[in-house]
Amino acid sequence: QLEDRMTILFNNYSSKSNQAIAYPSKKDTRQADSLKDVEKYAKEMMDIPTSEGVVIKDATSTYYIGTKKNPKWIKWKKFVDLDVIVLDKKKTKSNLYSYTVGVGPISEDMEGQEIDGKKYLSVGKALNTKVAVDVGDIVRVKVDEVKKKGEGFSLFSAKVIEIPEVEHPDKLITLELLSQDTKKSFFFFF
């Protein structure tokens, strides 16, 4: 159980945190008794300059080693990140890469680009990155905003941040939900 794990980490490891590895401590961990507290503590954490956001966890949930998704853990980030599939690749004169990226798969009756027998909706470009991948690979991009554009969507200021350990890009429904939210912070299950 997470509560037991946190107690062990606080009592035995927090003081051993250093630049290479940071253990949870009273400075960056809070226990909330209400949704109001969750919001208050999350905003406090996100005010730390190096913070990218917070992870909100059910105290009674189990910690799974090596499991990437726990339905009782939620990320609340300062920015939106999305996993997208590379639909096209161009190399610039300065040896950087620009990618046309997409989401899906989408239904057969929609306009899209086919890769490995599945169709994907193009949602924009991620420009000038050193990260080298191929068409059909998945990249994680940080975006400022998602806008609905006719039947499709457009990502604003998409920047490649990493190559994620996932096999599929985000689906259309994710962009639909994000395009309806005008705030810069979003809840994500991961």
C-alpha positions as CSV (number, residue, x, y, z in Angstrom):
1,Q,0.0,0.0,0.0
2,L,1.2,3.5,-0.9
3,E,0.8,4.8,2.7
4,D,3.2,2.1,4.0
5,R,5.7,2.8,1.3
6,M,5.7,6.5,1.9
7,T,6.2,6.0,5.7
8,I,9.3,3.8,4.9
9,L,10.7,6.3,2.4
10,F,10.2,9.3,4.8
11,N,11.7,7.5,7.8
12,N,14.6,5.8,6.1
13,Y,15.5,7.5,2.8
14,S,14.3,11.2,2.6
15,S,17.5,12.5,4.2
16,K,19.6,10.6,1.6
17,S,18.2,12.6,-1.3
18,N,20.9,14.2,-3.6
19,Q,21.2,15.5,-7.2
20,A,21.3,12.0,-8.6
21,I,18.2,10.6,-6.9
22,A,15.4,12.5,-5.0
23,Y,13.3,10.5,-2.5
24,P,9.9,11.8,-1.5
25,S,10.1,14.2,1.5
26,K,7.8,16.4,3.6
27,K,8.9,19.3,1.3
28,D,7.4,17.8,-1.9
29,T,4.7,15.5,-0.6
30,R,1.3,16.3,1.0
31,Q,-1.6,14.2,2.3
32,A,-5.0,15.7,1.3
33,D,-8.3,15.1,3.0
34,S,-10.5,16.8,0.4
35,L,-10.5,17.9,-3.3
36,K,-10.0,21.5,-2.1
37,D,-6.8,20.4,-0.3
38,V,-5.7,18.5,-3.5
39,E,-6.1,21.7,-5.5
40,K,-4.3,23.8,-2.9
41,Y,-1.4,21.5,-2.4
42,A,-1.0,20.8,-6.2
43,K,-0.8,24.6,-6.8
44,E,1.9,24.9,-4.1
45,M,3.9,22.1,-5.7
46,M,3.6,23.6,-9.1
47,D,4.9,26.9,-7.8
48,I,8.3,25.3,-7.2
49,P,10.4,26.5,-10.2
50,T,11.7,23.1,-11.2
51,S,8.3,21.4,-10.9
52,E,6.7,20.1,-14.1
53,G,3.5,19.3,-12.2
54,V,2.2,16.9,-9.6
55,V,1.2,13.2,-9.4
56,I,-2.0,12.7,-7.3
57,K,-2.2,9.2,-5.8
58,D,-4.8,7.4,-3.8
59,A,-3.1,6.7,-0.5
60,T,-4.7,3.2,-0.4
61,S,-3.4,2.2,-3.9
62,T,-0.7,-0.3,-4.5
63,Y,2.7,0.6,-5.9
64,Y,3.4,-1.6,-8.9
65,I,7.1,-2.0,-9.9
66,G,7.5,-1.5,-13.6
67,T,3.9,-0.7,-14.3
68,K,3.5,2.5,-16.3
69,K,-0.2,3.0,-15.7
70,N,-2.0,2.9,-12.4
71,P,-5.7,4.0,-12.6
72,K,-5.6,5.5,-9.1
73,W,-2.7,7.8,-10.0
74,I,-3.3,11.1,-11.9
75,K,-0.8,13.5,-13.4
76,W,-1.6,17.2,-13.2
77,K,0.9,19.0,-15.4
78,K,1.8,22.6,-16.1
79,F,1.7,21.8,-19.8
80,V,0.1,19.2,-22.0
81,D,2.1,16.3,-23.3
82,L,0.9,14.0,-26.0
83,D,2.2,10.8,-27.6
84,V,2.0,11.2,-31.4
85,I,2.9,9.1,-34.4
86,V,5.4,10.4,-36.9
87,L,3.7,10.7,-40.3
88,D,6.5,12.5,-42.2
89,K,10.1,13.4,-41.5
90,K,12.4,16.2,-42.9
91,K,16.0,17.0,-42.1
92,T,17.0,20.7,-42.0
93,K,20.3,22.1,-43.2
94,S,21.5,22.5,-39.6
95,N,21.0,18.7,-39.0
96,L,17.8,19.0,-37.0
97,Y,14.6,17.1,-37.7
98,S,11.0,18.3,-38.3
99,Y,8.1,15.9,-38.1
100,T,4.5,15.9,-39.2
101,V,2.7,14.1,-36.4
102,G,-0.6,12.4,-36.0
103,V,-3.0,10.6,-33.6
104,G,-5.3,7.6,-33.9
105,P,-5.9,5.1,-35.3
106,I,-9.0,6.7,-36.9
107,S,-11.9,5.1,-38.7
108,E,-11.6,4.1,-42.3
109,D,-14.1,6.8,-43.5
110,M,-12.0,9.7,-42.2
111,E,-9.3,11.5,-44.1
112,G,-5.9,10.4,-42.9
113,Q,-2.5,8.8,-43.6
114,E,-2.1,5.1,-43.5
115,I,0.8,3.4,-41.7
116,D,1.0,-0.4,-41.2
117,G,-2.6,-0.8,-42.3
118,K,-4.0,1.8,-39.9
119,K,-5.1,5.4,-40.5
120,Y,-3.9,8.4,-38.5
121,L,-5.1,12.0,-38.4
122,S,-2.4,14.6,-39.0
123,V,-2.5,17.2,-36.3
124,G,0.5,19.4,-37.0
125,K,4.3,19.6,-36.9
126,A,7.0,19.3,-34.3
127,L,9.9,21.5,-35.6
128,N,13.7,21.6,-35.2
129,T,14.5,18.7,-32.8
130,K,17.7,16.7,-32.4
131,V,15.7,13.6,-31.6
132,A,16.0,11.3,-34.6
133,V,13.1,8.8,-35.2
134,D,11.5,7.2,-38.3
135,V,8.1,7.5,-39.9
136,G,5.8,5.2,-37.8
137,D,7.6,5.8,-34.5
138,I,6.0,7.4,-31.5
139,V,7.3,10.7,-30.0
140,R,6.1,12.6,-26.9
141,V,5.5,16.3,-27.6
142,K,4.9,19.1,-25.2
143,V,2.1,21.4,-26.5
144,D,0.8,24.8,-25.5
145,E,-2.7,24.3,-26.8
146,V,-4.9,21.9,-28.8
147,K,-7.4,23.6,-31.1
148,K,-10.3,22.0,-33.0
149,K,-10.0,22.8,-36.7
150,G,-13.0,21.7,-38.8
151,E,-13.1,17.9,-38.5
152,G,-9.5,17.8,-37.2
153,F,-7.3,19.3,-34.6
154,S,-4.2,21.4,-34.5
155,L,-1.3,21.3,-31.9
156,F,0.3,24.6,-31.1
157,S,4.0,24.9,-30.4
158,A,4.6,21.1,-30.4
159,K,8.1,20.3,-29.2
160,V,9.6,16.8,-29.0
161,I,10.5,16.1,-25.4
162,E,11.3,12.3,-25.5
163,I,10.8,9.0,-27.1
164,P,8.2,7.3,-24.8
165,E,7.9,3.6,-23.9
166,V,4.5,3.3,-25.5
167,E,3.3,1.4,-28.6
168,H,0.4,3.6,-29.6
169,P,-0.2,7.3,-30.0
170,D,-2.9,9.2,-28.2
171,K,-6.5,8.8,-29.6
172,L,-8.8,11.4,-31.1
173,I,-10.9,11.6,-28.0
174,T,-7.9,12.9,-26.0
175,L,-7.6,15.9,-28.4
176,E,-11.4,16.4,-28.4
177,L,-11.3,16.7,-24.6
178,L,-8.3,19.0,-24.6
179,S,-9.6,21.3,-27.3
180,Q,-12.7,21.9,-25.1
181,D,-10.6,23.0,-22.1
182,T,-9.4,26.6,-22.2
183,K,-7.1,26.2,-19.2
184,K,-3.4,25.4,-19.7
185,S,-3.4,22.7,-17.0
186,F,-5.1,19.3,-17.6
187,F,-5.7,16.1,-15.7
188,F,-4.2,13.0,-17.2
189,F,-4.5,9.4,-16.3
190,F,-1.2,7.6,-17.1
